[in-house]
Amino acid sequence: MLKTHTCGELRASDTGKTVTLAGWVNRRRDHGGLIFLDLRDRFGITQITVNAEDRPDALAVASQLRSEYVVQITGTVQKRPPGFENLELATGEIEVIAVNLEILSEARTPPFVISGTQSDDVDESVRLKYRYLDLRRPKLARNLRLRHEIVRFIRSFLYDRAFLEIETPILLKSTPEGARDFIVPSRMHPGHFYALPQSPQQMKQLLMIAGIERYFQIARCFRDEDLRADRQPEFTQLDLEMSFVEAADVMALIEEMLIKLSATLSDKRIQQTPFPVMSYADALAKYGIDRPDIRFGLELFDVTELVRGSGFGVFENAAAAGGVIKGLCYPNGASLSRKDIDGLIEYVKPYGAKGLAWIGITAGPDASGRYPAESLRSPIAKFLSLQEIDGIVRASGAGEGDLILLVADDADVTNPALANLRLEIGQRADLIDPHLLAFCWVIDFPLLEYDGQEDRWVAIHHPFTSARDEDWSILEERPGDVKAKAYDVVLNGWEIGGGSIRIHRSGQQMRMFQQLGLSESEVDEQFGHMLEAFQYGAPPHGGIALGIERLVALYADAQSIREVMAFPKTATGADLLLDAPSPVEDRQLAELRIAVREQPTRAA
C-alpha cells in the first residue's frame, strides 16, 4: 500500500506515529522556509507541514507542487500548536511533519476550482465534460457516499426479510409498456432488435411464477424520453416483487424501510407516521397534482358551482365549457404590489393558464361577518355579488391581509397551474420546512386514460396492473371509471416510487390487452410468453419500484438527480465527457445490415 492511513483518519491519539499518506494537493501555502499542504483524499483533509530546516529536500519538492498534484508523504504526526487548531476539520487537531515527499503525478490547472464552494457557479456543461474533476468536489463526493449508504441499507433490509437479489437481462424484447424503448440491433439475427428494459416488469412477474416469492434488484433501466430535472435516459431503481400479498402488504414493507432508512441516514424529521394515504381524486382536488408536497398547507378550493351564472364572463365561460374555477390563498399576500401580482400571473402562463383572478382582503369583516367592497382590493369584485365574494372568501379560508388567487379553465390546465403556483408561494412565503420529510401514499388511480391522439385507451401505469376486484365487471362498459390496485409513494412533492398488484390470471390479462386496442395477433406476438406462463399456475403478486436517484437527491438536498449520479447525461441526453452518442464506422453498420439515412435538406 502507498498509504498507511487515509487523509481523514488521524487524530490527536496518533501523535508520535510515523505515517504515510497519499492524495491530491488541495491547497499549498508557502511561507518561505515553511510550506503547508492540505492533502485530500475522499476521506478528508490532513495538513502537512514541510520545514526547510529539518527537510530541505522535501521542501524543494513541495515548492514544485500545485493544486491537484498527486503526492505521497511520509512523516510524523504531532499536535498543532495551541491556537492553531482547525475545529472545522476532523483532523484539525494534528498535522503531519513531512520527512519524505514524492510526486506521484503532476496535474494541469483544472478548468474550475475544485476546493471550496467556488465551483458551485461553474456552468454545468463544463462540469459534465470534466466530470472526473467535478466528482472530486466535497459535495458530489458526499452525494455518492450517501447513495452507496442508501443502497447498502436497502440491501441489508431486504436480505433480512427473505428477499433474493436476482439480476434480470438487459437485452429484452421490445413491448409497448409506456415510454419509448432504446433498441439494440442484433448482428446474429439481421433485421431483429433487442430492447433495453424500461424496467424488469415482465421478468419479475415471471420470477413470481417461478416460485421465488420475494425478489429484489438494484436495477438499471432505460427510457428514450424527453428529460427534465428528475429524469435521465438511464437510471437505477429498487425493483421489488412479492407473491401472496395485497397492496397493504407491499406498502407496509416499503413504509417500514423508509422510516428506518430515514432514522439511520438522515438528520431530517419525518412529518407523520404512519404515512398519510390519499386517493388520486383527493390529491388532484386539494393539491392539483398526484404527487403533492404536504410539508405545508395551502390546499386548493373549488368554487365552480358557486360562481356558475355569476355574470362574470371568465368564470361563466369556463364553467359552461365543463371547466373548473379553483384557487388558493396566499397568506399575507394582500399587500403585494401590482407588479408582484403581475409576476404571479406570468408565472402560471407557461402551464396553460390565461391569467389569474385575484381578491386582496385589506381590512376585516363587518358586523355580519362579510367583507364589504371597501375591504377588498380586486379588479373582479365589481363583477361579483356580495354573496359570491363571501362564498369565495369562506371557501378559501382567507382573512384580513390575505390574497385569493383563482384560475378558470379546463381541469387539466387549472390543476397544474395552481399546483405549481402553490409551490412557488410556499417558497416565497417561507412555508416549507427544509428539515421535514413528508411522505404520503397516493392510491385509487384510474386504471386507464383515454388518448385522444391515438383514439384508444392506454394504461396509466402499465398493462399488467390489476383493476380493483369490484371494478372488473365494468371494464368494457365504463373503462374510465375503473380504479387500479396501484399505489405511489411521494416524498416532498417527488414521486419516489410506484407499484401495483398485478394481474395473474390469463383471462383478465387478455381482457386488459383487448381494452388497450391490441389484436389477438399483436397480443400473441408481444405478450404471448406472459399469457402462456400464467397458465402454469401464477400466484397473486405485486410489487413496487423506487427511484434510487430521486430518493438520494431528496436526502442530499440536490435540485437535480444529475447531482447524485456519477456520470449523468445532459438535458438532451448527451454525454459530454465521452462525446456520446456518436457515429459508428460503416463496417459496424454493415455487420448489422443497417443503413443510415441522411436527413433531407430543405431547398433554398
N, C-alpha and C positions, 0 to 999 in steps of 0.2 A: 504493500500500500504506500502511496505517495503522501499519505497524511495519517497522523495518529488520532487526530480529533477533528471535529467539524468547527466551523467558524462561529457557531452559536452555542458551543458546549462548555467552554472553560469558565470556571467561577473562582472566587477567592480561595476556596478549599483546594484548588490546584496549584496554589503558589509554591514555587520551587521546582515544579516539574519541567523536564525538558520535553518539548513537543514539536511536532512537525505539522504544519498547516499548508493547505493549498487552496487557491481560489483566484478570484478576479480582484484587481485593484479597483476598489470603489471610489477612493479619493486619496490624493497624496498632498501632504502639507510639508513644504521644505523650509526649515528654519536654519539654513546654513549647515552647520555641523550636526544637525539633528533633523531627521526626517521621520514623519509619522505617516503610516499607511493604514487605511481602513481596508481590511481584506474581507471579501464577501464570498460566501457560497450560499446555497439555497437554505441553509440552516440558520444563517445570521451573519453578523459582522464582528470581527475582532480587531482591536487596534494593535498594530505592530510598530515598535519603536526601533529605529536604526541610529546608532550613535557613532560618530566618526572616531571618537577617542578609543572606543572598545573594538570596533569592527570597521576599519576604513575600507576593506574590500567589499563588505556588504553595503556600505554607504555608496560606493561607486556604482554598484548595480542598482540600488534604489534611486539614484539620481537619473537613471535612464527610464524609469517607469512612467507610464501614462495610464490614464483610465482604461480599464478593461484588459490590460495585460494579464496573462495568467502566470502566476508565480508560485513557488514553493519556498517556504521559510522554515528554518529550524531555530528554536530559541528557548528561552526560559520564561516561565510565567511569573509575573510579580504583580503585587497590588499597585494600583495607581497612587500617586502622592495624594494626601488629603486635600480635598477641594477640587481635584481634577477628575473625579468620577463622573461617568455619564449614566445617570439613572434611567435614561430612555432606552438603553441597550441592556439586554440580558447579560452581556459580557462586560458591562460598563465599569465594574469594579477592578478589572485587571487589564494588563497589557502584556504583550509578549516581546521580550528584548531579543532582537534578532542576532543570531550567531552566524547563520548562513542564509543566503538569499539567492535563488536561482530563477531565471526567467524561463518558463516552460513554453510560452507562446506570446508573441507580440500581437498588438491589435491596432488596426486603423482607427482613426477618430470616428466614433459612431455617428450616424445621421441624426440622432437626437440624444439628449441627456438621459441616461439610464437611472442614475441615482436621484433621490429626492422625488419631488412631485412635479417638476417642470415638464416632464414628458406627457402629463395629462392634456396639454394643449397641442400635442403633435397630431397632425392630420392622420385620420385612421388609415388611409391608403398607404402612407409611409410606414405606419406601424405594422400593417399586414405584410407589406413587402419584406420588411426586416423582422418578421415575427420572432425569430430565434433571439433577437436582441430585446424585443418587446417583452418576451417571457422572462427575461432577467429582472424586470422591474418587480419590486416587492408586491405590488397589488395583484398583478397577474399570477405571480408565483404562489401567492396566498390563495387565490381562487382555485388554482389547480390542486393545491393541497386539500382544500375544502372539498373539492369534487371527489378526490380519492377517498377522503374520510367518509363522505356520504355513501359512496358505492360500497365501501368496505362494511359500513354499518348495515346497509340493506342486505348484503350477502349473509352476514352473520345472523341477522334477524330471521331470515327465511330458512337458513340452514337449521336453526334451532326449532323450526316448525315443520320439519319433514319435507321441505321442498327440494326437488332435484334441479340442479342447474344444468341445462341441456342446450347446446348450440344447434341452431337450425340453419338450413342452407342460405347462402347469399344469392346464388343463381337459381331463380324460380321461374314459374310460368306467369306470363302477363295475363292478369284477370282484372275486370273492372271493379275496383274497390273504393273509388272516390277520387284521389289525386291522380295526376299523370305519372306513369311509370318511367323510370330510366330503363332503356332496353339495351341489351348486350348481344351483338351478333355472334353466332356460333360458326367457327371455322369448319368443324367436323360435320355440321348439318347446314349446308348452304341455304340461305333464304329463311332460316329459322332463327329465333331470338329467345334469349333468356330475359327476364326482368329482375331488377334488383328489388328486394322486398320493401314495400311501403311500411309493412310491419309483418311479424311472423304469424299473422292471424290464423291462416289455414293450418299451418304447421302445428301450432299449439293446440288447436282443436283436434287434430289427428293424434297428437300425443295423449289427449284425454281418452280418445277411443282406444289407444294402445294400452290404457290402464295405468298411466304414470300417476294420475290423480293430483299431484301437486308439482307444477313445473314453474321455473322462472328462468329468465335470461337477461343479462345486460346487453341488449340487442342493438346493433347498428341498423338503421332504417334510412330509406332513400325516397324522396318525393320530388318530382320535377315540377315545382310550382313556384309562383312568384314569392319573393322573400320579403321579410319585414324584421322588426327587432327580435321577435321570438321565433323565427323560422330560419332554417338552413336546409340546403338540399340534402345533406346527410346529417343525421342526428342520432342520439342514443336514448333509448328508453328502457325502463324496467318493464319487462313483459312478463305477465304472470297469469296462470290459469289454474283453476281448481275444479275438481269433479264433486258431484253430490252436494252442491251448495246453492243457496239462493242469494239474491242481491245483498241482503243484510249481512251475510257471512263475509263476502268479499269486502264490503265497506267497513265492517268491524276490524278485519285484519289490517287494512290499509290505515285506518284511523289509529289503531294501536301503534303501528310502525311510525307514523308521522309524529305522534305525540312523543314517543321515546327518542326518535331522531332529533326532534327539536330540543328536548331536555339535555341531550348529550352533546350536540354540536352547535347550538345557538344560544346566545345570551338574550334573545328576544323572548317575549312572553306570549303564549297562546291566548288569544282573546276569550275563547269559550270552548269548554269541553262538556259533554260530547259536542262534536261539530254540529252547528245548525244544519237542518235539512229543509230545503225549499223546493217547490215544484218549478219546472221550467216556466209555466204560466205566471207564477208569482214573481219569479226573478225578472221577467220582462215587465210586469206591471209595476213593480217597485223600483227597479234599477235600470230598466231599458235594455238589459243585456243579460245573457245567460252565464256570465262569469263575473258576478258582482264583487266589488271591493266593499266589504261590510265593516271596515275599520271605522267608518263614520256613518252618520245618518243621511239626511237629505234624500229621503225617499221621494220618488216621483208621485204625482197625484193626477187623476183623470177628471176633467170637468166637461167631457164631451156632451153628455146629456144635459148638464146644467145650462150650457150656452147654446145648445141647439135652438135655432129660432130666435136668437138674441137680437138680430138685426145688424150685427157686426159682420160684414161680408167675409172677412178672412176666416172667422170661426164657422159661419153658416156654410160656406162653400166646402170647407174641409169635412164637416160632419155629413153634409149631403152626399159627398163623394165616397162615403164609407171610411173616412179617415178618423183621426182622434185628435183631441186637444188635451195635451198634457203639460205639466210644468213642474217646477221645483222652486224651493225657497232659498235665496241667497242671504244667509244671516248677516245682519248689519250692512246690507248692500244698498239701502235706500239713499245713502249719501254719496254713492258713486257718481262721478261726473258723467255728462252725456257722452264724452269721448270714451270713457271706460265702458259704458253700456254699448256704445257702437262697436267697441272691440269685442265684446261678447257676441254681438250679432254676427260679426265677421268670423268669429271662431266656429260657429255652428254651420256656416255655409258649406264648407268642404264635405260635410256629412249629408248634404242634400237639402237642408232646411233653407227656406227662402228668407227667414228672418226670425226675430223674437218679438213677441208682445210682452210688455212689462208694466208692472204696477209697483211703485215705491210707496211704502207706508211711512209718512214723515211725522205723524202725530198719533196719539192714542184714540181709542173709540169714544163715541159719545155715550150718553147715559143708557141708550138702548143696547149698547154693545156693538154697534155698527160703526163703520168708518165713513164719515161724510166726505164729500168731494174735496173739501179744503184740507183733509188729512192725507190726501193721495197726490202722488206725482206720477202721472201716466198719460201717454198720448192716446190710450184706448178707452180711458174711463168714461169719456163723454159718449161713447157708443153703447155703453152697458148700463143696465138699470142698477139701482142700489141693491136690489135683491141678488142680482147676478154677481156684482162685485163682492157682496157679503159672502155669497156661496164660494167664490174663488178663494177669498181670504181664509175662510174656515177650512176648506179642503187642503189648502197649502200649509196650515198651521203657522202662518206668518203673524208677526206682531209689529209693534212700533219699531221702526229702524230697519225693517227687512225689505228685501226686494223680491218680488214674484216674477218669474220668467216663464213664458209659455210658448210652445210650438204647436202649430196646427198643420197637420199634413197626414199622409199615409203613415200607418204604424211602422212600416219598415224604414221610414225617414225620421219620424218623431222619436222613436225609441233610441236609435244610435246617436242622434244629435244630442238628446238630453243626457244619455248615459255618459258621453264624453264631456259634455258641459258640466255635469255633476263632478267628475274627476278634476276638471280644471278649477272649479270653485273650491273643491276640497283642498287643493294645493294652495290657491290664493288666500283662502280664509284660514289656513293653517289648522285644518280639521283632522289631518291624517297623522296618526302617531306612528313614526317610523320604527318604533320598538315593538310593535304588535305583529303577531302572526294570526291573521284572521282567516281560518279555514272554514269552508262550508261545503255541503253536498248539494248538488242540483239533480233532481230526479224527474221522472214522468215526462221525458222528452217525447215529442211526436216520433213515431216510427218512420214516417215518410213525409216528404215535402214535394210539392208539385213544381217541376221545372218547366216554365213556360216556353223557353227557347227550344228545348228538346221535346216538348209536348208529352211528357210522361212523368210518372212518379219516380223519385230517387230516394235511396236510403239516407237518412240523416247521419247515422253512424257508419254502418256497413251492412251488407246484405245478410249477415249471419246473426244479427241482433234479433232476439225474440220479442214478439209482442207480449203485452200482459195477457195472462191466461183468459181473462174475461173479454178481451178485445179481438181474439182470433175470429170470432163469429161475424165481425163487421169489416174484416179486411177488404173484401171485394166490393161491398156496397158503400162503405164510408171510410176509405183509406186514410183520409186526412184527420179522422177522429181517433185513430188507433194510437195508443201510447206504448212506448217501448220499455222493456226491462233494462233501462240504461241509467247510468249514473256518472256524473263528473265530479271530481274533487277540485275545488277552487281555492287559491291562496292569494290574498291581497289583490284580487282582480285579475289574476292569471289562471287560466285553466292549466293545472299541472298534471291532470290525469283524467282518463275516461275509460269506461268499460261497460260491460253488459252481461246479462245472462244470454247464452247463445241458443239458437235453435238446434235441437239434437234429434229431431225426427225428420226423415226424408220427405214425408208428405207435406209438412209445414214449410220446409225449406223450398220445396218446389212451388208452393203457393206464393211464397215471397218472391222468388225469381219471376214468376209469371206476372205478379203485380208490378215489378220493375220493367216489364215490357220485353223480357227475354223469351225468345222462342225455344222450343224443346231442343232444337239442334244447337242453339247457342249455349244453352244450359249444359248440354252433354259435352260440348267442346271445351267450355271454360270451367265447369264445376262438376263434371261427371264423376271425378275421383272422390269429391266430398260426399255426393249423394250415395255413391256405392259404399263408402266407408260407414255411413250412417246405418246401412242395412246389416251390419255385422255386430250390432249392439253398442250404441253410443250412450254413455251416461249423461245425465243432466250436468251441465258445466257452465262456468262463467269465469270471467277474469277482468283484468284491467291493465292499462299501460300508463306509466308515469314518465313524463319527460324529464330526463336527468338534467339537461341544460337549464330548463326553466326552473326546476327546483333549486339547483345550485345558485342560479342568478338571484333568486329571491333571498336566499340565505346570505349571499355575498353582497347584497345591495347593489348589484350590477344593473345597468339600464338596458343591456342587450345580452343575449345569450352568447354573442361573439366574445364577450369578456370572460367567459368560463370555458372556452374551447381552446385547445392548443393551437390548432391550425384551421381557423374558420375561413369561409368564403366571403366575398363582398356581397352587397345587396343585389348584384347582378349575377351572382353565382361564380365569380371569377376567383381563381387562386393567384394572387399577385406574387407570392413567393416562388411558386413553381411555374408561373405563366401558363396556367391551365384554365379552361380547355384550350387545346392547341391542335393544329393539323397533324395528321399522321402520314407516313410515307405511302406512296402509291402501291408499293409492294405489299404493305399490310392490307390495304383496301382490296387489292387483287386476290389475296388469300381468302378474304371474307366474301368475295364476289359482290362488293359494294362499290357503287359509283357515286361520286359527289356531284350533285347538280348545281351549277353556278346560279346565283341569284340573278335573274334578268335585270338588266339596267334599263331605266326609263329613258325613252327617246327625248332628245333636247327639244 
